Amino acid sequence: MKIFENIINHKMSNITAEELLKYGEQFNISITKPQAQKIAGYLRGKQINIFEDRERTKLIKEIAKIAGPETAREVNRLFLQFTK
């Protein structure tokens, strides 16, 4: 199971705005291109473990600042699906 965690966390640190937009559409999360660019810029190169509650909470708070609380809630819902 640890290998899947590593793959997902690695993807998070290398995600592009275009990929975020694609995932947003795929999982029905409303996100604009400028928001996706800011979020991808924030994530780029960061070693965040979304399987760790404290790290995920910190990330969701940053996403809320960038994209708004509703988008952050939806992203958190998606993260929770990935981590179960």
C-alpha positions as a printed NumPy array, in Angstrom:
array([[  0.   ,   0.   ,   0.   ],
       [  2.906,   2.332,   0.741],
       [  3.872,   2.369,  -2.947],
       [  0.478,   3.824,  -3.9  ],
       [  0.864,   6.511,  -1.249],
       [  4.276,   7.397,  -2.662],
       [  2.925,   7.556,  -6.22 ],
       [  0.003,   9.792,  -5.248],
       [  2.153,  12.108,  -3.121],
       [  4.762,  12.339,  -5.885],
       [  2.053,  13.231,  -8.38 ],
       [  0.826,  15.968,  -6.048],
       [  4.256,  17.597,  -5.975],
       [  4.509,  17.576,  -9.781],
       [  0.944,  18.325, -10.85 ],
       [  0.306,  20.921, -13.54 ],
       [ -2.536,  23.409, -13.825],
       [ -3.83 ,  21.548, -16.877],
       [ -3.942,  18.291, -14.934],
       [ -5.759,  20.   , -12.062],
       [ -8.347,  21.32 , -14.501],
       [ -8.75 ,  17.849, -15.997],
       [ -9.188,  16.252, -12.56 ],
       [-11.59 ,  19.012, -11.559],
       [-13.742,  18.239, -14.561],
       [-13.457,  14.491, -14.032],
       [-14.461,  14.688, -10.36 ],
       [-16.937,  17.564, -10.759],
       [-14.917,  20.145,  -8.799],
       [-15.313,  23.73 ,  -9.924],
       [-11.898,  25.309, -10.484],
       [-10.786,  28.107, -12.772],
       [ -7.596,  28.192, -14.785],
       [ -6.033,  30.953, -12.607],
       [ -6.915,  28.972,  -9.465],
       [ -5.41 ,  25.806, -10.955],
       [ -2.231,  27.702, -11.833],
       [ -1.904,  29.087,  -8.304],
       [ -2.584,  25.721,  -6.679],
       [ -0.14 ,  23.912,  -8.98 ],
       [  2.452,  26.598,  -8.255],
       [  1.935,  26.138,  -4.527],
       [  2.235,  22.342,  -4.765],
       [  5.221,  22.284,  -7.125],
       [  8.19 ,  20.708,  -5.401],
       [  6.521,  20.416,  -1.986],
       [  6.728,  17.095,  -0.214],
       [  3.166,  16.86 ,   1.086],
       [  1.735,  13.612,   2.384],
       [ -2.035,  13.772,   1.826],
       [ -2.353,  10.551,   3.844],
       [ -1.215,  12.46 ,   6.957],
       [ -4.192,  14.338,   8.461],
       [ -2.187,  17.335,   9.687],
       [ -0.414,  17.86 ,   6.349],
       [ -3.642,  17.44 ,   4.379],
       [ -5.42 ,  19.954,   6.629],
       [ -2.64 ,  22.505,   6.115],
       [ -2.825,  21.976,   2.347],
       [ -6.618,  22.371,   2.314],
       [ -6.288,  25.664,   4.209],
       [ -3.847,  26.944,   1.583],
       [ -6.172,  25.836,  -1.218],
       [ -9.041,  27.665,   0.518],
       [ -6.963,  30.859,   0.461],
       [ -6.272,  30.419,  -3.252],
       [ -9.516,  28.985,  -4.615],
       [-12.099,  29.6  ,  -1.908],
       [-13.592,  27.459,   0.836],
       [-16.09 ,  25.601,  -1.35 ],
       [-13.401,  24.429,  -3.778],
       [-11.194,  23.463,  -0.829],
       [-14.024,  21.351,   0.629],
       [-14.452,  19.561,  -2.693],
       [-10.704,  18.958,  -3.005],
       [-10.653,  17.583,   0.539],
       [-13.526,  15.255,  -0.358],
       [-11.465,  14.022,  -3.309],
       [ -8.359,  13.555,  -1.138],
       [-10.38 ,  11.545,   1.354],
       [-11.514,   9.25 ,  -1.453],
       [ -7.875,   8.745,  -2.492],
       [ -6.735,   7.981,   1.035],
       [ -9.309,   5.304,   1.874]])
